[in-house]
Amino acid sequence: MKPDEAVGSSRSPADQCLPDRDGVFPLLWDGLVKADMEKLTFYAVSAPEKLDRIGSYLAERLSRDVVRHRSGYVLIAMEALDQLLMACHSQSIKPFVESFLHMVAKLLESGEPKLQVLGTNSFVKFANIEEDTPSYHRRYDFFVSRFSAMCHSCHSDPEIRTEIRIAGIRGIQGVVRKTVNDELRATIWEPQHMDKIVPSLLFNMQKIEEVDSRIGPPSSPSAADKEENPAVLAENCFRELLGRATFGNMNNAVRPVFAHLDHHKLWDPNEFAVHCFKIIMYSIQAQYSHHVIQEILGHLDARKKDSPRVRAGIIQVLLEAVAIAAKGSIGPTVLEVFNTLLKHLRLSVESEANDLQGGPAGSAALNTASKDNDEKIVQNAIIQTIGFFGSNLPDYQRSEIMMFIMGKVPVFGTTTHTLDISQLGDLGTRRIQIMLLRSLLMVTSGYKAKTIVTALPGSFLDPLLSPSLMEDYELRQLVLEVMHNLMDRHDNRAKLRGIRIIPDVADLKIKREKICRQDTSFMKKNGQQLYRHIYLGCKEEDNVQKNYELLYTSLALITIELANEEVVIDLIRLAIALQDSAIINEDNLPMFHRCGIMALVAAYLNFVSQMIAVPAFCQHVTKVIEIRTMEAPYFLPEHIFRDKCMLPKSLEKHDKNLYFLTNKITESLGGSGYSVERLSVPYVPQVTDEDRLSRRKSIVDTVSIQVDILPNNIPSDDVVSNTEEITFEALKKAIDTSGMEEQEKEKRRLVIEKFQKAPFEEIAAQCESKANLLHDRLAQILELTIRPPPSPSGTLTVTSGHAQYQSVPVYEMKFPDLCVY
């Protein structure tokens, strides 16, 4: 075949037959003469010092042929150069390589597409050669620029355009391979090179028709696709580039990706951005994943003033990156990730609140509504990212993140939170509270602690329960759901979903273990706090069905996970107190809420009676439920929470058989060995400052205890006028025995020393004397307010607000069972 015909030359046969008798580069009609080429190769190998002159001569000839458009001779010259290059591997090849690269550069500079492809093919062959010694002076800046330009070819012919782009991508791949294998490989990672290489590859990857949306690592393309499809070839080259990145140059390879996505506005929609970062996360070494996450967070900060959809697109990319990084090394950026996300959550809520407070009208209102919806997309994306990241952390890190998020939740009246809400207002503050609690809910999902103290330490429980008293039913629901995530260590919550009367609890196959000592200690310390929040949560006026369902689940989970005999008695006292509050209705609750509380009590007592399996108790509960089914179905959850349920006008005239009676429960449990003395004492929630902090009116704001002895012939609902009121402060002063700080330290030291050295009999005697002293002190406190009884029998009446509770005779009450709040 004629040389020019091999590359499509239009020269005449006469011109093609011009003799060339230099003796070094013989040409014939059939191209390069094989025998003469073998002689030249043998000569070059035998005398490597002559390679420099051979290369210089070939470069001069090729440059002249390129200028004269003698493409056939150019093709033959490059074939000769390739064969010489592949055959010679001595140190003397270095000068020859310079001539070779000079000739390749000449081809790439030409305007002929076929010559550019020819030069690229020769460079790729050269890139695959492993040199014996490094070259300290060779640079590839020109080739990076030229190959990058070829990747953006805009030739009018689609086939030629594709061919040039493929050549450019293969050239970049050759540069990467050559420089990475070279000891001077650091030069290719310089920003000026990466800013050309990475966008060129991404530009061709954009042309892929179907973006890979698989969850796992994308599959490797076939060999045919690599050669024919620029998008697939570019993706393969991009993976290879990232796979060779090290700790020091990872950021230089990732940052151009952000610039490309910004310039081409590929964050909304963000399918291509997600595809790119999936490739990045799966291609880099696992221990460098946190570098990519840091870069995404930094870019999110840089684009914080962009449109909500752009920010949402970046956050969704972060979610995908976190999902992959969580399977390997996350690195030291855990708190940084959450802090940045929470900061952007606050900014999004602040923007949303400002738009709502502005009150636009007309077409501006439509734009504001659209922006608010976009901000909700941002907020949901942040919450999903927080939840997914948190749920993949180890337990010790997850506990820290739970505390971190809880510390951000603002509570009215306190300054303990670390989130700036000065610009949010009440509406924005409520929104950020909901968002943070939703984030906390996702982080706690699937968290399994061996002991409840680990899951709910005091430093976490106190701030968590504060929002449960706020005047917002959604906040209270989120708090209860978070508590369920932490309490439910045996996955029983799904079996308890929905408040209902369970015919046979055994069918649920509840999983439970014996209560450990740490859980018992937790309930002794924090049980009253939990009871108080459940009690007050049931009496909120804005409760909906879900609130009652979650409160029922809370009682059931405490029974399953944390209840011993003492806790069971306290929970029954709490249930009876809720029933009494619904009957007396001192908070003026609507009838639906009163019936909802009655239904909640019925569902729980039915559950707990079957859990402790006391036959007499089960019979009483079953009997009351049967009577309610016949006479008052609105006291049962299956009826009250239905649509269009008929409600009674009042509860005062109902038969006592419709209620769970304390004396019946006491008899049934006492017969089974339970210590039932505390059932005779009505439950009253503890007095704390949480109501003031949560902006709600609490029954403890006006609580007072009035103790009086009433004769049997006086009706219990009569109010005695001349009773002495004892407030919380008066009781506090009466039992306050604290001394100076130094004296207390000395007392503690003496007590410790005595318990270490004194005999057991002496310690027991002293404890008994102190118990008697406390008994006498409580008696003195009660004597301050107890008038001499007109008759031998009397009752103790405790007044709270407008309600009176008639309890057991005074002479039957045991002082250790009296709880002073």
C-alpha positions, 0 to 999 in steps of 0.5 A: 500500500502506498504511504500517502494512500494509507492516510488519505493523501491526494498526491499523484503517483509520480510524486509518491515515487520520488527517490529517497537515497539517504541510506538511513530511512529507505522507503518503498511503495509498500511502506517501511522496508522490514529488512532495512528496519531490522538493520536500523534497529540492530545498529541502534541497539549495538551503538546506543550512543547513536540514538541521539543522532538517529532521533534528531534526523527523524525529527527533522524529516518528520517536521518537514513532512508535516509542514509539506503535508506529506502525511504518508511519510509522516506515518512511516516515520512514526512507525520507525520511531515506535519500533526503535523506541520499543526495542531500545531500553538503555540509559542512552534512550533519554535523548532519543525520547526527547526527540520522540516527544518533540515529534509527537508534539508536532503531530498534536499541533497539526490541524489534521485529525488523523495526525493528532490521533497518530501522535496520541497512539505513539504517546500511549505506546511510550507511556506504557514503557517502564524506564530504568531511571527517572527523568528529572527534567522532562515535563508533560505540561504541553501534553496535558494542555493539548490532550485536554483541548482534544477532549473538548473537540467541536469538529463538525463531523460527529465521527471525527469529533468522537475520534478526537475526543477518544484520542484526547482521553487516551492521551490523558490516561497515558500522561497519568500512567507515565507520571504516576509511575515516575518518581516525579509524579507529584507534578501531575497533581499540581492544581494547574494540571488537575484543573485541566484534566478533571474537567476534560474527563467530566465533560465527556462523562456528561455525555453518557446517556444513562447515569448510573444510580446503583447503590453499590459500586458501579460495574466496570465497563467492557473493553469494547465500550472503553474503546468506542464510547468517550463517556465510558473511557473518560469514566474509566480514566477518572477512576484510574486517576482517583485510585492513584491519588494519595493523602497529599494530593487528594484535595487537588483532584476533588476540587476541580469537580466542584468547579465543573459542577458549579460552572455547568449548574449541575447541582439542580438536578444533581443526578450527574453530581451524585454519579461523580461522587459515587465514582470518587468515593468508590475509587479512592482509598477508604482511609481518605474518604473523610477528605472528600466529606470535608471538601463537600462540607467546605463547598456547602459553606461556600454556597450557603447563599445559593438557592435552596435547590442548589444547597439541597443538591449538595447535601444529597451528594454529601448523603451519598458520600457519607453512605459510602464512607460510613462502611469504612473509615469516617475519620476525625470529621464526625463532629464537624459534619454534624456541626456544619449540617446543624448550622445550615439547618439553622440557616434554612429555618431562619430563611424560611421564618424570615420569608413567612414573617415578611408577609408578601402579597400577590405573585410574591406570595407564590414565589415565597411559598415555592421557596419555603417548599424548597427550604423544606427540601433542604431541611429534609435532606439535612435530617436524612444525612444526619440520621444516616450518618449517625445510625452508621456510627459506633455506639460510643460516637453515637452517644456523643452525637446524641448529646451534641444534637440535644445541646443544640435544641433550644428550650424557652427560658434557658440559655444552655443550648449552643444554637443561635436563635436570636434571629429566628423568632418563636415560629423559627424556634419551634421549627428548629426544635422540630428539625433537631428532634427529628434529627435526634430521632434518626440518630437514635434509631437502632441504638441498642444499649446494654443498660438504660443508664448508658442510653439515657444518662442524666445529662441527656435525659433532663434536656430531652424531657424538657420539650415534652412539656411544651405547648406543641403536640408534635414536639412531645411526640418526637420526644416520646419517639426518641425515648422509645428508640432508647428504651426498646432494647428488645424490639418490642415497640412494633408489637405495641403499636396502636393503643388497644385492649389486647385480649392476650398479651402472650400472643405478642411474644414480648421479649424481655430480660431480668431487670439488672441492678443498673436499670433498677438504680436508674428507676430509683433515681429517675423514675419519678421524673419519667412518671411526671412527664407522662402524667403531665403529657396526658393532660395537654389540651392539644393532644391527638390520638398519636400522643395517647398512643405514644404515651401508652407505648411509653408505659408499656416499654417501661413495664417491659424493660425497667419494671420490678415490683416497686416500679409496677406499683408506681405505674399503677398509682400513676394510672389511677392518678390519671383516671382520677384527673380525668374524672375530677377535671381540674384542668378543664379538659375537653370531653374527648381528652378526658375519655382519651385518658380513660381509654389510655388507663384501660389499655395500660392496666389491661396490659400490665395485669397480664404482664404480671399475671396476677389472676385477681388483678386480671379479673378486676380489669377484665370486668371493668372493660366488659362493663365499659363495652356494654355501658360506656364504650367511649372509655375504651380506645377502640371506640374513642379514637374512631371517627364520630364517636359519641361522647358523654356530657359528663363523667360525674354520674357514672357508676363506680363499676366503670372505674378501676378501684384502688381498693380492689387493685390493692386486695388483688395485688396484696394477696399475691405478695406485692407491697401495696402500702404505697397504692393508698397514697395518691400520686402527685407529680414532683415540683420542678421548674420545667413548667416555667421553662417550657411556657406551659401552665402546670398544676404545680404552680399552685400546688399546696397540701392541706392536711385535715382530720374530718369526722365520718359524718361530714361529707368528703366534698365539703371544703374545710375553711380553717385549714393551714396551708403548707407550701413547698417553700415551707416544707423545704425550710422545715426539713432543711438540715444543711450546714456549712460547707466545711462542716458537711465535708467533715461529716462526710469524712467521718461517715466514710471512716465509720463505715470503714472501721466501725463494727457492723452492730454499731452501724446498724444501731445508728441507722435505726436511731436515725430512722426513728429520728426521721419518723419523729420529724415527719410527725412533727411536720404533720402536727403543725397542720393537724387539728385534734379530731372530733372523733376517734376516726378521721381521714387525711385530705390532700388538697391540690388546687381545687381538688380534694383526695380522700385517703386512708385513716390517719392512724393507719398511715405509715410515715415511711410511705408518705412522700413529701414533694 
